[in-house]
Amino acid sequence: MLDAPSAVPEDLTARVIRVIANTQRVGVETISIDDTFENLKIDSLDGINIVFALESEFHISVPDEAIRDMRSIRDVVDGVAKLVAEKQARLNSGEAGSEAAPDASNTQAKSPA
């Protein structure tokens, strides 16, 4: 699994849980950070649908090797937090990628300094 940042913001955790709840068509109150996929009866197809929904929600790309290691809600939250932090670091350093620019409306050329 991906190494996660030491502190995951509560709003990120809530968003991940909301995405999982929506994908599984259950109430957010039925999912906790300590749940496993097994006890939530999330199978591999459900897991793929969850990953697609998370990629869309957070404008990230989840690597295949990370998907194989996800076994719990905490794994998912930690992995998403790490990917979001990496994306933010790329944006802060000026590195651009297709997943780092979810809004293409800001396409003005930068003037030389």
Secondary structure, 3 states (H helix, E strand, C coil): CCCCCCCCCHHHHHHHHHHHHHHHCCCHHHCCCCCECCCCCCCHHHHHHHHHHHHHHHCCCCCHHHHHHCCEHHHHHHHHHHHHHHHHHHHHCCCCCCCCCCCCCCCCCCCCC
